Amino acid sequence: MKNVVFFSLFVLANFLGTNSFYSQNAHTLFSLKVVGIEAGEWFSFKDNLGRETSTNHSGTFNLGGFSQGSRYEISQKNGTRNCKLIYNEGTVTATPMIVVANCSKEAPIPITIFSLKTTGIEVGEWFTFKDNLGRETSVNHSTTSNLGGFTQGLQYNITQTKGSRNCKLSLNEGTVTSNVVTVLADCSKTFVTPSNPSNPTTNNNEANQKTFDLVSRSEDKKTFGILAESGTPAIGGVVATGVTEGQFVAYMTSAKVDPNHDGKSRQIMWFNRGNGKSALVSSGSDGKSGDKDSFNPVISYNGYTVAFESFATNLVQDDTNKVSDVFYWNLLNSTVKCVTCHGNYPSDSPTISGDGNWIAFQSSANNLTSGVEGNSTVNVYLANLNSGEIILLSKDPKTGKGVGGSHPSVSADGSRVAFYSYSDKLVEGDGNKLWDIFVWERGNPNLRRVSLTSDGMERDQGDESASRVVKPTISGNGKFVTFATTATNMSGSPTNKQQHIYVAEVDTGRLIRASKNADGVPGNGNSPISQGERIPISHDGYWITFTTDATNLGGKLVVKNIIGGETHSVQTTGRIGTPTISRDGKCIAFPAGDKLDTRFHSSGIFASCLKP
C-alpha cells in the first residue's frame, strides 16, 4: 500500500491563498514530525482551528499557518495507540515550530525541565530570553523562571533577545540529559570576568599557533556580534594573488554589524580578514537586509559564493511561497539568487561545492522534481547553479520515488553527496531499522551505505534516540565521510557509551575511529559535544576539527590529522560552538564564549590558522 497523507481542505485553502485569514495577520507555519508508525497503522491529529492531519507512515508534514500571538494546540484524534506529543501547545511566535508525535510502541521520549535564574536586574528594567524552540521568557526582576521541557538527547540553546544590556549567560547551550539544568543569566552592570591565560590570543600548547581573529564585528570595530547573537561560521579562501587560506568567513548574526543590518532579524554576513571589510549577504537588490531570519551559511573554496537558508521574502522578486528557501550570493556581483522559491514547502540545510557550482539541500516540497508528487517527506536534492537543474537524490532505486533524507554534504566538484536517512528502501539489505549515511555519486544509479561497522556489518543503536539527527560531512575530494554515533559495535568499539567520531573511506569501506588519543584509547567523553554535530573535514580528507568534552583528547576544541594522528589543541575551556575548516585544513573558524582576541572585549566568531 502506498504511503498516504490527508490534509483538511481548510489547510490547503489557506496555504494556497484562497482564504484571506492569514493575509491580514502575520502567521507562522507549523510542521508535525511523526515517528514510530508501523505498516498498516493510521493516526490522526487535530489542531485547535479544527484542521486535521492523517497519516499511515512516519514523516514530517505541513500543518499550515497559525496567527502570531495566538495560542496553538495540536492533539491526537485517533490511532492504534496514544502518541507522545511534544511542543504541541503554546503561543505562536515568528519562529517556525515542529511538533513531535512519538507513536512508537516503546517508552516515549523523556523530557527534562529547565529553569532560568536571572540576577542583577534593576528596577524598571526588562530582559527577554528565547530558546531554540521559539519560546520566550521575559522578566523585570531577578528571579528563577520555568523554561519548560526539552527532549533528552537533542540540543538546547537559550539566548538573550532584549534588554538594557547584554547579560552573561552560562549553561545556556548543549545536549539535553536527564539532569535538571538551571541556565544562569547575570544581567549585572558589572560582572567578574573569568581569568584568562596571560596571552589569550595565543594557544599556549602550540608553538606555531597564530592569533585569534574576531570576525563577528563591524568595519569600524565598534559593534560586535557576541556568542549569544552569532553562530554557524563557514570559512573560505585559497592561496592566490593577494589572498591567503581562510581569509573569508561567512556567519549568522542578529547584531547590527553592518549599516544595512536591521538589528532585528538574524542575517548572514561575509567578512574579509585581510582588510577588515564586510558585506551583508542576506539583502535584497535595494541593499536592505532580509525582513525575516536567515541561517546556516556555507561558502565555496575561494570564498566568493555563499549559500544560506532564509525565511525572508524581500531577497528576490516573486518569493511568495511564505516558507524557508535556499539562496546563494556572489561577491563579484553582490546579487542574491533563489534556488527553491518555486517550492511549495520549506527548503533548508544547504551545502555548497568547493567550486561554487552545486548546492545540495533538503526539502519537503513536492513540486521541485518528479518522484515526490503528493509526498510531504523531507528529501535530499542537488541543484546545478549553471543550468538550474534540480536532481532528487534520496529515492528508491526501484520506483524512483523520494523516500526521505536530510542534512546533505557535497564534494568539491558536486559529483558526490553524503546524507542521512531512516529509510530502508535506499539500498538492498538495510535491516537495522536505524538511520544510516548514504553517498550518491553522479553516473552511478546505486547509493552506497557508509555507516557500517569496520567488518561491513550493520551497526547497533547504541545510546541513541529513535529520532536522532545526524549531519555527515564529505571531504572535498569525495573520498571520506565523517559522522558521529554511540553505536557499540563499530571499529575497535568503545564500551563507554560515549558519542565517537568515525571517518568512512567511501571507495574501500575502511572505517577510522578519530576520537582516540595517541595511545589508541577512545575519548572518555562525547565527541563532538552535541548530538550528531557535523565534523568538518579538509579537501584531502586528512584533517578534521571537532569539539569534545573528553579529557584525554588534548582539549575542548581540537584539529586532528586522522592519518598520522597529529593533534592541535585550539581551546581547552569555555563555551565552544560547531567549528568549520578551510580547504587545506590550515585554518578554522568557530563560535566561542571567551574573549579570545585581545584587541576586542567580546565573545563571538573567531578564526585561527594553525600553521604558518
C-alpha positions as CSV (number, residue, x, y, z in Angstrom):
1,M,0.0,0.0,0.0
2,K,1.3,3.4,-0.9
3,N,2.0,6.0,1.7
4,V,-0.9,8.4,2.0
5,V,-1.3,11.6,3.9
6,F,-4.6,13.5,4.0
7,F,-4.9,17.2,4.9
8,S,-8.1,19.1,5.5
9,L,-9.3,21.4,2.8
10,F,-9.1,24.3,5.2
11,V,-5.3,23.9,5.5
12,L,-4.8,23.6,1.7
13,A,-7.0,26.6,1.1
14,N,-5.1,28.7,3.5
15,F,-1.7,27.6,2.1
16,L,-2.6,28.3,-1.5
17,G,-4.0,31.7,-0.6
18,T,-7.7,31.0,-1.3
19,N,-8.6,32.1,2.3
20,S,-7.8,35.7,3.3
21,F,-7.4,35.0,7.0
22,Y,-3.6,35.0,7.1
23,S,-3.3,37.8,4.6
24,Q,-4.5,40.1,7.3
25,N,-2.3,38.8,10.2
26,A,1.3,37.7,10.4
27,H,1.4,33.9,10.7
28,T,3.9,31.1,11.3
29,L,4.0,27.8,9.5
30,F,3.9,24.7,11.7
31,S,5.0,21.1,10.9
32,L,4.3,17.8,12.5
33,K,7.0,15.2,12.8
34,V,5.6,11.7,13.4
35,V,7.8,8.8,14.3
36,G,7.1,5.1,15.2
37,I,4.3,4.3,12.9
38,E,4.3,0.7,11.6
39,A,2.9,-0.8,8.5
40,G,-0.9,-0.9,8.4
41,E,-1.4,1.7,11.1
42,W,-3.2,5.0,10.8
43,F,-3.0,8.0,13.1
44,S,-4.9,11.3,13.0
45,F,-4.2,14.7,14.7
46,K,-6.2,17.8,15.1
47,D,-5.4,21.4,15.9
48,N,-7.5,24.0,17.8
49,L,-8.6,25.5,14.5
50,G,-10.3,22.3,13.6
51,R,-7.8,21.2,10.9
52,E,-6.9,17.5,10.7
53,T,-3.8,15.6,9.5
54,S,-3.9,11.8,9.0
55,T,-1.0,9.6,8.1
56,N,-0.1,5.9,7.7
57,H,3.7,6.4,7.8
58,S,6.4,8.3,9.8
59,G,7.4,11.6,8.3
60,T,7.3,15.4,8.6
61,F,4.0,17.0,7.5
62,N,2.9,20.6,7.0
63,L,0.2,21.7,9.5
64,G,-0.5,25.1,7.9
65,G,-0.2,28.6,9.4
66,F,-1.1,29.9,12.9
67,S,-1.6,33.6,13.6
68,Q,1.4,35.0,15.6
69,G,0.4,35.9,19.2
70,S,-2.5,33.4,19.2
71,R,-2.5,30.1,21.1
72,Y,-2.0,26.8,19.3
73,E,-2.7,23.3,20.4
74,I,-2.3,20.0,18.5
75,S,-3.9,16.8,19.9
76,Q,-4.3,13.2,18.7
77,K,-7.7,12.4,17.4
78,N,-7.4,8.7,16.9
79,G,-4.8,5.9,16.2
80,T,-3.7,2.4,17.2
81,R,-2.3,3.8,20.4
82,N,-1.6,7.0,22.2
83,C,1.3,9.0,20.8
84,K,3.5,11.2,23.0
85,L,3.1,14.8,21.8
86,I,5.9,17.3,22.3
87,Y,5.8,21.1,21.7
88,N,2.1,20.7,20.9
89,E,0.8,23.7,22.7
90,G,1.7,27.3,23.5
91,T,1.8,30.8,22.0
92,V,2.7,31.3,18.3
93,T,5.8,33.3,17.7
94,A,7.6,34.2,14.5
95,T,9.8,31.1,14.7
96,P,8.6,28.0,12.7
97,M,7.7,25.2,15.0
98,I,8.0,21.4,14.6
99,V,5.5,19.5,16.8
100,V,6.7,15.9,17.5
101,A,4.4,12.9,17.8
102,N,6.2,9.8,19.1
103,C,3.9,6.9,18.2
104,S,6.4,4.2,18.9
105,K,5.4,1.2,20.9
106,E,8.4,1.6,23.2
107,A,8.5,4.2,26.0
108,P,8.0,7.8,25.0
109,I,10.9,10.2,24.6
110,P,11.8,11.6,28.1
111,I,11.7,15.3,28.8
112,T,14.0,17.4,31.1
113,I,12.6,20.6,32.8
114,F,14.9,23.6,32.5
115,S,14.9,26.8,34.6
116,L,16.4,30.3,34.1
117,K,18.0,32.1,37.0
118,T,18.4,35.9,36.3
119,T,20.4,38.2,38.6
120,G,21.4,41.8,38.5
121,I,18.1,43.2,37.1
122,E,17.4,46.7,38.5
123,V,14.0,48.5,38.9
124,G,12.3,49.4,35.7
125,E,14.4,47.0,33.5
126,W,13.1,44.3,31.3
127,F,15.0,41.4,29.8
128,T,13.8,38.7,27.3
129,F,15.3,35.3,26.6
130,K,14.4,32.8,23.8
131,D,15.1,29.1,23.4
132,N,15.8,27.3,20.1
133,L,12.1,26.1,20.2
134,G,10.9,29.6,19.8
135,R,9.7,30.0,23.4
136,E,10.3,33.4,25.1
137,T,10.7,34.3,28.8
138,S,10.5,38.0,29.9
139,V,11.4,39.2,33.4
140,N,11.6,42.6,35.1
141,H,13.3,41.4,38.3
142,S,15.9,38.9,39.5
143,T,14.2,35.6,39.8
144,T,14.1,31.9,38.8
145,S,11.7,31.1,35.9
146,N,10.5,27.8,34.4
147,L,11.6,27.4,30.8
148,G,9.6,24.3,30.2
149,G,10.6,20.9,28.9
150,F,13.4,19.9,26.5
151,T,13.6,16.5,24.8
152,Q,16.5,14.4,26.1
153,G,19.2,13.7,23.6
154,L,18.5,16.8,21.5
155,Q,20.3,20.2,21.6
156,Y,19.2,23.2,23.5
157,N,20.2,26.8,23.2
158,I,18.9,29.8,25.2
159,T,19.9,33.3,24.0
160,Q,19.1,36.9,25.1
161,T,16.9,38.8,22.6
162,K,16.1,42.0,24.5
163,G,17.3,44.0,27.5
164,S,19.0,47.2,28.8
165,R,22.4,45.5,28.3
166,N,23.9,42.1,27.4
167,C,23.7,39.5,30.2
168,K,26.4,36.9,30.7
169,L,24.8,33.5,30.0
170,S,26.1,30.3,31.5
171,L,24.9,26.7,30.9
172,N,22.8,28.0,28.1
173,E,23.6,25.5,25.3
174,G,24.4,21.9,25.0
175,T,22.8,18.4,24.8
176,V,19.8,17.7,27.0
177,T,20.4,14.9,29.5
178,S,18.3,13.6,32.4
179,N,19.9,16.1,34.7
180,V,17.9,19.2,35.6
181,V,19.5,22.4,34.2
182,T,19.3,25.9,35.6
183,V,20.5,28.4,33.0
184,L,22.3,31.4,34.6
185,A,21.8,34.9,33.3
186,D,24.0,37.6,35.1
187,C,22.5,40.9,34.0
188,S,24.5,43.0,36.4
189,K,26.0,46.2,35.1
190,T,29.4,44.8,36.1
191,F,30.4,41.2,36.5
192,V,33.7,39.4,37.1
193,T,35.3,38.0,34.0
194,P,36.9,34.6,34.4
195,S,40.7,34.6,34.4
196,N,42.3,34.1,31.0
197,P,45.8,33.0,30.0
198,S,48.4,35.7,30.1
199,N,48.2,35.9,26.3
200,P,44.7,34.8,25.3
201,T,45.2,35.3,21.6
202,T,47.9,32.6,21.6
203,N,47.4,28.9,22.3
204,N,50.0,28.0,24.9
205,N,50.2,24.4,23.7
206,E,51.1,25.2,20.1
207,A,54.4,26.9,19.2
208,N,53.1,27.7,15.6
209,Q,49.6,28.8,16.7
210,K,48.6,32.2,15.2
211,T,46.5,34.7,17.0
212,F,42.7,34.5,17.2
213,D,40.8,36.9,14.9
214,L,37.4,38.2,16.0
215,V,35.4,38.3,12.7
216,S,31.9,39.0,14.1
217,R,32.4,42.8,14.1
218,S,31.6,45.9,12.2
219,E,34.2,47.5,9.9
220,D,34.6,50.4,12.3
221,K,35.3,48.0,15.1
222,K,32.6,49.5,17.3
223,T,29.9,46.8,17.1
224,F,30.4,43.1,17.9
225,G,28.3,40.0,17.4
226,I,28.7,38.2,20.7
227,L,28.2,34.4,21.0
228,A,24.6,34.8,22.1
229,E,23.9,36.6,18.8
230,S,26.2,34.9,16.3
231,G,26.9,31.4,15.1
232,T,27.3,28.8,12.3
233,P,30.5,30.2,10.6
234,A,31.9,28.9,7.3
235,I,35.5,29.6,6.2
236,G,36.8,30.0,2.7
237,G,39.7,31.4,0.8
238,V,42.5,29.6,-1.1
239,V,46.0,30.8,-1.7
240,A,46.1,33.1,-4.7
241,T,47.5,36.6,-5.6
242,G,46.5,38.8,-2.6
243,V,44.6,36.0,-0.9
244,T,45.5,33.7,1.9
245,E,43.9,30.5,3.0
246,G,40.9,31.0,5.3
247,Q,40.8,34.7,4.6
248,F,37.0,34.9,4.2
249,V,34.4,33.9,6.8
250,A,30.6,33.9,6.5
251,Y,28.4,33.7,9.6
252,M,25.0,34.4,11.0
253,T,24.3,37.2,13.5
254,S,21.5,39.3,14.9
255,A,23.9,42.0,15.9
256,K,23.9,45.2,13.8
257,V,27.4,44.9,12.5
258,D,26.5,46.5,9.1
259,P,24.7,49.8,8.4
260,N,22.1,47.9,6.4
261,H,21.5,45.2,9.1
262,D,18.1,45.8,10.7
263,G,19.4,44.7,14.1
264,K,16.1,42.7,14.5
265,S,16.4,39.5,12.4
266,R,19.3,37.1,12.0
267,Q,21.3,38.0,8.9
268,I,24.2,36.4,7.0
269,M,27.5,38.4,7.0
270,W,30.7,37.9,5.0
271,F,34.0,39.1,6.4
272,N,37.4,39.7,4.8
273,R,40.1,39.0,7.4
274,G,42.7,40.5,5.0
275,N,41.3,44.1,5.2
276,G,38.6,44.0,7.8
277,K,35.9,44.7,5.2
278,S,32.5,43.0,5.4
279,A,29.3,42.6,3.4
280,L,25.7,41.9,4.2
281,V,24.9,38.7,2.3
282,S,21.2,38.4,3.1
283,S,20.0,41.5,1.4
284,G,17.7,42.4,-1.5
285,S,18.6,44.4,-4.6
286,D,17.8,47.6,-2.7
287,G,20.5,46.8,-0.1
288,K,18.1,46.3,2.7
289,S,18.6,43.3,5.0
290,G,16.2,40.4,4.9
291,D,12.8,41.0,6.6
292,K,13.0,37.6,8.4
293,D,15.6,35.3,9.8
294,S,18.4,33.7,7.7
295,F,20.5,30.7,8.9
296,N,23.3,28.3,8.1
297,P,25.7,29.9,5.6
298,V,28.1,27.7,3.7
299,I,30.9,29.0,1.5
300,S,32.8,28.0,-1.7
301,Y,36.6,27.3,-1.5
302,N,37.5,30.7,-3.0
303,G,35.2,32.4,-0.6
304,Y,33.3,34.3,-3.3
305,T,30.0,32.4,-3.2
306,V,27.8,31.9,-0.1
307,A,24.7,29.7,0.1
308,F,22.2,30.0,3.0
309,E,18.6,29.4,4.1
310,S,16.2,32.1,4.8
311,F,12.6,32.9,5.7
312,A,13.0,36.4,4.2
313,T,10.6,37.5,1.5
314,N,12.5,40.5,0.1
315,L,15.7,39.0,-1.1
316,V,14.5,38.3,-4.6
317,Q,11.4,39.2,-6.6
318,D,8.5,36.8,-6.7
319,D,9.3,34.9,-3.5
320,T,5.7,34.3,-2.5
321,N,5.7,30.8,-1.1
322,K,6.0,32.0,2.5
323,V,8.4,29.2,3.6
324,S,12.1,28.9,4.1
325,D,14.1,28.8,0.9
326,V,17.7,28.2,-0.2
327,F,19.6,31.2,-1.6
328,Y,23.1,32.0,-2.8
329,W,25.1,35.2,-3.0
330,N,28.1,36.0,-5.1
331,L,30.7,38.6,-4.1
332,L,31.6,39.7,-7.6
333,N,28.2,41.0,-8.4
334,S,26.7,41.2,-4.9
335,T,23.5,39.6,-6.0
336,V,21.3,37.1,-4.3
337,K,19.5,34.3,-6.3
338,C,17.0,31.7,-5.1
339,V,17.2,28.0,-5.7
340,T,13.8,26.9,-4.3
341,C,11.4,29.8,-4.3
342,H,9.1,27.8,-6.6
343,G,8.8,25.1,-4.0
344,N,5.5,24.7,-2.1
345,Y,7.0,23.6,1.2
346,P,10.2,24.5,3.2
347,S,13.7,24.0,1.9
348,D,16.8,24.4,4.0
349,S,20.2,22.9,5.2
350,P,22.2,23.9,2.1
351,T,25.8,22.8,1.4
352,I,27.8,24.2,-1.5
353,S,30.5,22.6,-3.6
354,G,34.1,23.9,-3.4
355,D,33.8,25.1,-7.0
356,G,30.6,27.0,-6.1
357,N,28.6,25.4,-8.9
358,W,26.4,23.0,-6.9
359,I,24.2,23.2,-3.9
360,A,22.8,20.2,-2.1
361,F,19.9,20.8,0.3
362,Q,16.9,19.2,1.9
363,S,13.2,20.0,1.2
364,S,9.7,18.8,1.9
365,A,8.4,20.4,-1.3
366,N,6.7,18.0,-3.6
367,N,7.0,20.1,-6.8
368,L,10.8,20.5,-7.3
369,T,11.3,17.4,-9.3
370,S,9.4,14.3,-10.4
371,G,9.3,11.4,-7.9
372,V,7.9,13.5,-5.0
373,E,4.4,14.4,-6.2
374,G,2.0,14.1,-3.3
375,N,4.8,13.4,-0.9
376,S,5.5,15.6,2.1
377,T,8.6,13.7,3.3
378,V,11.8,15.6,3.5
379,N,14.2,14.6,0.7
380,V,17.7,15.5,-0.5
381,Y,18.3,17.4,-3.7
382,L,21.2,18.6,-5.8
383,A,20.9,21.9,-7.7
384,N,23.2,22.8,-10.7
385,L,23.6,26.6,-10.4
386,N,24.6,26.9,-14.0
387,S,21.8,25.0,-15.6
388,G,19.1,25.3,-12.9
389,E,18.5,21.6,-12.9
390,I,17.5,20.0,-9.6
391,I,18.1,16.3,-9.0
392,L,16.3,14.1,-6.5
393,L,18.9,12.0,-4.6
394,S,17.1,10.2,-1.8
395,K,14.9,8.0,-3.9
396,D,14.0,4.3,-4.0
397,P,16.1,2.9,-6.9
398,K,13.2,0.5,-7.8
399,T,10.4,3.1,-8.0
400,G,12.3,6.4,-8.4
401,K,10.1,7.8,-5.6
402,G,11.6,10.0,-2.8
403,V,11.7,8.1,0.4
404,G,13.4,10.6,2.7
405,G,16.8,12.0,3.5
406,S,18.3,15.0,5.3
407,H,21.4,17.1,6.0
408,P,23.4,16.6,2.8
409,S,27.1,17.4,2.3
410,V,28.5,17.8,-1.3
411,S,32.0,17.2,-2.6
412,A,34.1,20.0,-4.2
413,D,33.0,19.2,-7.8
414,G,29.4,18.2,-7.0
415,S,30.0,14.6,-8.1
416,R,29.3,13.1,-4.7
417,V,26.8,13.9,-1.9
418,A,26.5,12.3,1.5
419,F,23.3,12.4,3.5
420,Y,21.5,10.6,6.3
421,S,18.1,8.8,6.1
422,Y,15.9,6.5,8.1
423,S,14.5,4.8,5.0
424,D,15.3,1.1,4.4
425,K,14.5,1.4,0.7
426,L,17.6,3.2,-0.5
427,V,19.9,0.2,-0.7
428,E,19.4,-3.6,-0.5
429,G,19.9,-5.3,2.8
430,D,19.2,-2.4,5.1
431,G,17.6,-4.2,8.0
432,N,18.7,-2.4,11.2
433,K,15.7,0.0,11.3
434,L,18.0,2.8,12.2
435,W,19.4,5.9,10.5
436,D,22.2,5.3,8.0
437,I,24.5,7.5,5.9
438,F,24.5,7.2,2.2
439,V,26.6,8.5,-0.7
440,W,25.2,9.5,-4.0
441,E,27.6,9.5,-7.0
442,R,26.9,11.1,-10.4
443,G,26.6,8.4,-13.0
444,N,26.0,5.6,-10.5
445,P,22.4,4.5,-10.2
446,N,23.1,2.9,-6.8
447,L,23.7,4.6,-3.5
448,R,26.4,3.5,-1.1
449,R,25.8,3.0,2.6
450,V,28.9,4.0,4.5
451,S,27.7,3.9,8.1
452,L,28.6,0.3,8.5
453,T,31.0,-1.3,11.0
454,S,34.6,-2.0,10.2
455,D,33.7,-5.5,9.1
456,G,30.8,-4.4,6.9
457,M,28.0,-5.2,9.3
458,E,25.1,-3.1,10.4
459,R,25.7,-1.0,13.5
460,D,23.6,-1.2,16.6
461,Q,21.5,1.7,18.1
462,G,23.9,2.4,21.0
463,D,22.6,5.0,23.3
464,E,20.7,6.9,20.6
465,S,17.1,8.1,20.4
466,A,14.8,6.8,17.7
467,S,14.6,10.4,16.2
468,R,18.4,11.2,16.3
469,V,19.6,13.8,13.8
470,V,22.9,13.1,12.1
471,K,24.9,15.5,9.9
472,P,27.6,13.8,7.9
473,T,30.4,15.7,6.1
474,I,32.1,14.5,2.9
475,S,35.6,15.6,2.0
476,G,36.2,17.9,-1.0
477,N,37.7,15.0,-3.0
478,G,34.7,12.9,-2.2
479,K,36.7,10.0,-0.7
480,F,35.9,10.4,3.0
481,V,32.8,10.9,5.1
482,T,32.7,11.9,8.8
483,F,29.9,11.2,11.2
484,A,29.3,10.5,14.9
485,T,27.5,7.7,16.7
486,T,27.2,6.0,20.1
487,A,27.0,2.5,18.5
488,T,28.9,-0.1,20.4
489,N,30.0,-2.4,17.5
490,M,32.0,0.0,15.3
491,S,35.7,-0.2,14.6
492,G,37.6,-1.0,17.8
493,S,34.3,-0.4,19.6
494,P,34.5,1.6,22.8
495,T,32.4,0.3,25.7
496,N,32.0,3.7,27.4
497,K,28.7,4.5,25.6
498,Q,30.0,7.9,24.5
499,Q,29.5,9.5,21.2
500,H,32.5,8.9,18.9
501,I,33.7,10.2,15.6
502,Y,34.3,7.9,12.6
503,V,35.7,8.6,9.2
504,A,34.5,6.2,6.4
505,E,36.5,5.8,3.3
506,V,33.9,5.7,0.6
507,D,35.6,3.5,-2.1
508,T,37.1,0.9,0.2
509,G,34.7,0.7,3.2
510,R,37.6,1.3,5.6
511,L,36.5,2.8,8.9
512,I,38.7,5.0,11.1
513,R,37.8,5.9,14.6
514,A,39.1,9.5,15.0
515,S,38.1,10.3,18.6
516,K,41.0,8.5,20.3
517,N,44.3,9.7,21.7
518,A,47.9,8.9,20.6
519,D,47.8,5.6,22.5
520,G,44.6,4.5,20.8
521,V,42.5,5.0,23.9
522,P,39.0,6.2,23.0
523,G,37.8,9.6,24.3
524,N,36.2,9.4,27.8
525,G,33.6,12.0,26.8
526,N,31.3,12.8,23.9
527,S,33.0,13.8,20.6
528,P,31.6,16.0,19.3
529,I,29.8,17.5,22.2
530,S,26.4,17.9,20.6
531,Q,24.3,15.1,19.2
532,G,25.1,14.3,15.5
533,E,27.1,17.5,15.1
534,R,28.9,18.0,11.8
535,I,32.6,17.1,11.9
536,P,34.3,19.3,9.3
537,I,37.0,17.7,7.1
538,S,39.6,19.1,4.7
539,H,39.6,18.6,1.0
540,D,42.1,15.7,1.1
541,G,40.3,14.0,4.0
542,Y,43.3,14.1,6.3
543,W,42.4,16.9,8.7
544,I,39.2,17.2,10.9
545,T,38.2,19.6,13.6
546,F,35.7,18.9,16.4
547,T,34.5,19.8,19.9
548,T,34.8,17.3,22.7
549,D,34.1,17.0,26.4
550,A,36.6,14.2,26.7
551,T,39.6,15.0,28.9
552,N,42.0,12.7,27.2
553,L,42.0,14.1,23.6
554,G,44.0,17.2,24.1
555,G,41.4,19.9,24.5
556,K,37.8,21.0,24.1
557,L,38.3,22.1,20.5
558,V,41.0,20.2,18.5
559,V,42.3,19.8,15.0
560,K,43.5,16.4,14.1
561,N,45.2,14.6,11.3
562,I,43.4,11.3,11.0
563,I,46.2,9.6,9.1
564,G,49.3,10.5,11.2
565,G,47.4,11.3,14.5
566,E,48.9,14.8,14.8
567,T,46.6,16.8,17.1
568,H,46.5,20.5,17.8
569,S,44.6,21.8,20.8
570,V,42.8,25.1,20.0
571,Q,40.8,25.6,23.1
572,T,40.7,23.8,26.4
573,T,38.0,25.7,28.3
574,G,34.9,27.8,27.7
575,R,31.8,27.6,25.5
576,I,32.6,26.4,22.0
577,G,30.2,26.0,19.1
578,T,30.5,23.9,16.0
579,P,33.7,24.7,14.1
580,T,34.5,24.8,10.4
581,I,37.7,24.1,8.5
582,S,39.3,25.6,5.4
583,R,40.1,23.7,2.2
584,D,43.6,22.5,3.2
585,G,42.9,22.2,6.9
586,K,45.2,25.1,7.9
587,C,42.6,27.4,9.3
588,I,39.4,27.1,11.3
589,A,36.5,29.3,12.4
590,F,34.4,28.7,15.5
591,P,32.0,30.4,17.9
592,A,33.4,30.9,21.4
593,G,32.1,32.4,24.7
594,D,35.6,33.6,25.8
595,K,37.1,36.9,24.6
596,L,40.0,35.4,22.6
597,D,41.1,38.4,20.6
598,T,42.8,40.8,22.9
599,R,42.1,43.7,20.6
600,F,38.4,43.5,21.4
601,H,36.5,42.8,24.6
602,S,33.9,40.5,23.1
603,S,33.0,36.9,22.5
604,G,31.7,35.8,19.1
605,I,33.0,34.2,16.0
606,F,36.8,33.7,15.8
607,A,39.2,32.5,13.1
608,S,42.6,31.0,13.7
609,C,45.2,29.4,11.4
610,L,47.2,26.6,12.9
611,K,50.1,26.6,10.6
612,P,52.3,29.4,9.4
